[in-house]
Amino acid sequence: MERSIADEAESYLRGLLEEWAVPQPGECIACYLDRAIEGSGCDGDLRFAERYRDLVAPRATALLARLESAGGYCDCEVLVNAMQPAWHLWSTSREIEVDGRTIVLEAEPPESMPPCLGVRRGSTQPCRNWHRMIRRGRW
């Protein structure tokens, strides 16, 4: 039996969804969240962080509580409040002259993150492309 174009398109889209929705081997939680949010957006919860935990580190039962305690109440907040791109990836601050005035441009995070540097299996730590932001106590 031949498949319709709609069936083929749906199958293709499911394959794409599975490709970005599943953590890659050795991919850290921050790189996974960055990639998943870029592909799907954030819907106000920790669904991708929970999926990462379930698929990569099922024994990390306190992961969501740790992320929330660091200000990550949803997937995108994790990348704003709990982790941020490592300093070595930021642009450097610099001064420019505009109409005879010196303007200081602040350092900025990268527009897109480089490939994940990897973590050991079962880890919920970010790779060296990210810094953890510690708010209260240890993480």
C-alpha positions in Angstrom: 0.0 0.0 0.0 1.4 3.4 -0.9 1.7 6.1 1.7 0.1 9.5 1.1 2.3 12.6 0.9 0.7 13.7 4.2 1.8 10.5 5.9 5.3 10.8 4.5 5.5 14.5 5.7 4.2 13.5 9.1 6.8 10.7 9.3 9.6 13.1 8.3 8.5 15.7 10.9 8.4 13.0 13.6 11.9 12.0 12.7 13.1 15.7 13.0 11.3 16.0 16.3 12.9 12.9 17.7 16.3 14.2 16.5 16.3 17.4 18.5 14.0 16.2 21.4 16.4 13.4 22.5 19.7 14.1 24.2 22.7 13.2 22.0 25.3 10.8 23.5 27.4 12.7 26.0 25.4 15.9 25.5 25.2 18.0 28.7 22.0 19.3 30.1 22.7 22.9 29.2 23.5 22.2 25.6 20.5 19.9 25.4 18.2 22.6 26.8 19.7 25.3 24.5 19.1 23.0 21.5 15.6 21.9 22.5 14.4 25.5 23.3 15.8 26.7 20.0 13.8 24.1 18.2 10.6 24.2 20.2 10.6 27.2 22.4 9.9 27.2 26.1 6.3 26.6 27.4 6.9 27.6 31.0 7.8 24.3 32.6 10.8 22.0 33.0 9.6 19.4 30.4 13.0 19.3 28.6 15.0 19.2 31.8 12.7 16.4 33.0 13.1 14.5 29.7 16.9 14.9 30.0 16.8 13.5 33.5 14.5 10.6 32.6 16.6 9.6 29.6 20.2 10.4 30.7 20.3 10.5 34.5 17.2 8.8 36.0 18.9 8.5 39.4 19.1 12.3 39.7 15.8 12.6 41.5 16.6 16.0 42.9 17.5 17.7 39.6 14.3 19.7 39.1 14.4 20.9 42.7 18.1 22.0 42.3 17.3 23.8 39.1 14.4 25.6 40.7 16.5 26.5 43.8 18.9 28.2 41.3 16.0 30.2 39.7 15.3 27.8 36.9 11.5 27.4 37.1 11.2 26.6 33.4 13.6 25.4 30.8 14.6 28.9 29.5 15.0 30.2 33.0 17.6 27.4 33.6 19.7 29.0 30.9 19.2 32.5 32.3 19.4 32.0 36.0 21.0 28.6 36.7 23.6 28.4 33.9 25.1 30.8 31.5 27.6 30.5 28.6 31.2 30.2 29.9 33.2 33.5 29.9 35.7 32.3 27.3 32.8 32.3 24.8 31.7 35.9 25.4 32.8 38.7 23.1 35.3 41.1 24.8 34.3 44.5 25.9 35.7 47.3 23.7 35.7 51.0 23.1 34.7 52.6 19.8 34.7 56.2 18.7 31.4 57.6 17.4 31.2 61.3 16.5 34.2 62.1 18.6 32.8 60.3 21.7 34.1 57.1 23.2 31.5 54.4 23.7 32.2 51.3 25.7 30.6 48.2 24.3 30.0 45.6 27.0 31.0 41.9 26.6 28.1 39.8 25.3 27.3 36.1 25.3 27.7 34.2 22.0 24.8 34.4 19.6 24.9 30.6 19.3 26.7 28.0 21.3 29.4 25.9 20.0 29.0 22.1 19.9 28.7 20.4 23.3 32.1 19.4 24.9 30.4 16.4 26.5 29.9 15.0 30.0 30.1 11.5 31.4 27.0 9.3 31.1 24.5 10.0 33.9 25.8 13.5 34.6 23.5 16.4 35.2 26.3 18.9 35.1 26.9 21.3 32.2 29.9 20.9 30.0 32.8 23.4 30.0 30.9 25.7 27.6 28.7 26.7 30.5 29.1 28.1 34.1 26.7 27.1 36.8 25.2 30.1 38.6 25.1 29.3 42.3 22.4 31.2 44.2 21.9 29.5 47.5 24.2 26.9 48.9 25.8 24.3 46.7 24.5 22.8 43.6 
